[in-house]
Amino acid sequence: MTQASAQDLRWLDAAVRYATSFLGTTGDNPCAAALLVAPHSQSLIARAVTARGGRPHPEALALASAGFDAAGSTLYVTLQPCHHWGRTPPCADAIVRSGVMRVVIGVADPDPRTAAAGVARLESAGVEVVIAEHAPSAALHAGHLRHRTNARPYVTAMLVVSPDDKIVSPTSGMARDWLDLQRSRSNAILIGAAAARCQNGPLAVALPGLQARTPLRIVLAGAEGVDRSLNLIGGFSGYRTAIIAESSVSVDAPVSVEVIRVKGALGRPNLAASLAALAEKGIQNLLVEPGTRLTAAMLQAGLVDCFGLITTSQAATDGPPASSSGKVAELIATAGLVQTERQSHGAETLSFFRRPA
Ligand SMILES: NC(=O)c1ccc[n+]([C@@H]2O[C@H](COP(=O)([O-])OP(=O)(O)OC[C@H]3O[C@@H](n4cnc5c(N)ncnc54)[C@H](OP(=O)(O)O)[C@@H]3O)[C@@H](O)[C@H]2O)c1
């Protein structure tokens, strides 16, 4: 297997940028991109991302759009092409039939149905294969990789805090937009029942044009149980809701709301078991919007892969504390997450802390 060139990495960067704006639209399938490039002229022949809902895969769409022009080209894909019959035929076979001569893969797929056999299938047909171990592709597919290797979703937690470490409502423009963008890129949003009761809002994406990307909203019920008096459960919004509840607690919800029963203790579902149940339902990217206690519980259980901390400029003095167990920045550090990104807009900052690879 050969190495990726600087030119290869630039095409993969372009593929990742293209796919990123479709995150959250591909259901239980990874949001991947495929570019077909003419090797001599370095011109783009065709491009595609995973279709809405997850199928067809981008390789199949790009090959169909290129037709005979695919022969002799290089295919750049952010994720290794599938090699198994699922609801669509194997992409590796379609690539071989198309006459593509070289495939540059951003990140290998740990799915055992695809893993080594997919590369072997391509190489045995004379197609050159490069696995670039491209960090932006791995970041794009963090949800799929976490799902396949740990049987749980990739968990991003997001919290808006004041400089004095109090939870504040993201009413202003930028904090609201940052949160909404993350919501729109997730397969589901999870909120604790206590926070859902305090806010009693729709937990929807409000960004103009992206409202339809509001994902599944999940209420994590505690010992008190939950009922349809909560807007998220009984109100009509046009968006789906599910409830995770420990087996013994009472839940009163319309039939349109899915109730996921999970083992736990003292009426609270076990958090790891809750994530495993969501993975079984195909959820790869989960956004948690925790309150005081859920922040501490998720971080202390080692279940947060990425923490997005939005800091506002004004002290809040009377708001709830960001965490029930010390300062939130210290909890994040103790959980082994390190700062990887910082954006600021006026007085507001968004810092992402991630688990090192
Ligand atoms: N401004 C915002 O955007 C925002 C966002 C989130 C929260 N908040 C604020 O945060 C405050 C709520 O914080 P909170 O600490 O009461 O609620 P929380 O952190 O959101 O979550 C705790 C809730 O989850 C339940 N739960 C179920 N299983 C659990 C488990 N394994 N571990 C921990 N909790 C579990 C708890 O049940 P039990 O009751 O049985 O413990 C409780 O209802 C409110 O003031 C809210 O407005 C604000």
The ligand as an ORCA input file, in Angstrom:
! r2SCAN-3c Opt
* xyz 0 1
  N     -29.650     26.976     30.220
  C     -29.552     25.816     29.680
  O     -29.418     25.701     28.534
  C     -29.606     24.641     30.575
  C     -29.368     23.365     30.064
  C     -29.455     22.298     30.943
  C     -29.781     22.535     32.275
  N     -30.000     23.786     32.714
  C     -30.349     24.066     34.117
  O     -29.768     23.098     34.980
  C     -30.634     22.897     36.075
  C     -30.990     21.416     36.190
  O     -29.892     20.739     36.648
  P     -30.138     19.357     37.382
  O     -28.862     18.983     38.007
  O     -31.326     19.446     38.273
  O     -30.571     18.386     36.193
  P     -29.698     17.725     35.037
  O     -28.268     17.845     35.330
  O     -30.200     18.167     33.736
  O     -30.044     16.144     35.086
  C     -30.371     15.468     36.149
  C     -31.701     14.842     35.741
  O     -31.433     13.624     35.051
  C     -31.979     12.548     35.803
  N     -31.112     11.370     35.734
  C     -31.535     10.175     35.275
  N     -30.531      9.303     35.313
  C     -29.465      9.949     35.812
  C     -28.151      9.515     36.083
  N     -27.765      8.260     35.874
  N     -27.288     10.414     36.593
  C     -27.695     11.686     36.825
  N     -28.939     12.143     36.580
  C     -29.829     11.271     36.083
  C     -32.099     13.084     37.220
  O     -33.032     12.339     37.912
  P     -33.185     12.446     39.526
  O     -34.000     13.684     39.734
  O     -33.839     11.199     39.960
  O     -31.797     12.612     40.093
  C     -32.538     14.522     36.934
  O     -33.888     14.588     36.567
  C     -31.873     23.703     35.818
  O     -31.807     24.918     36.533
  C     -31.818     23.954     34.328
  O     -32.529     25.108     33.928
  C     -29.929     24.845     31.888
*
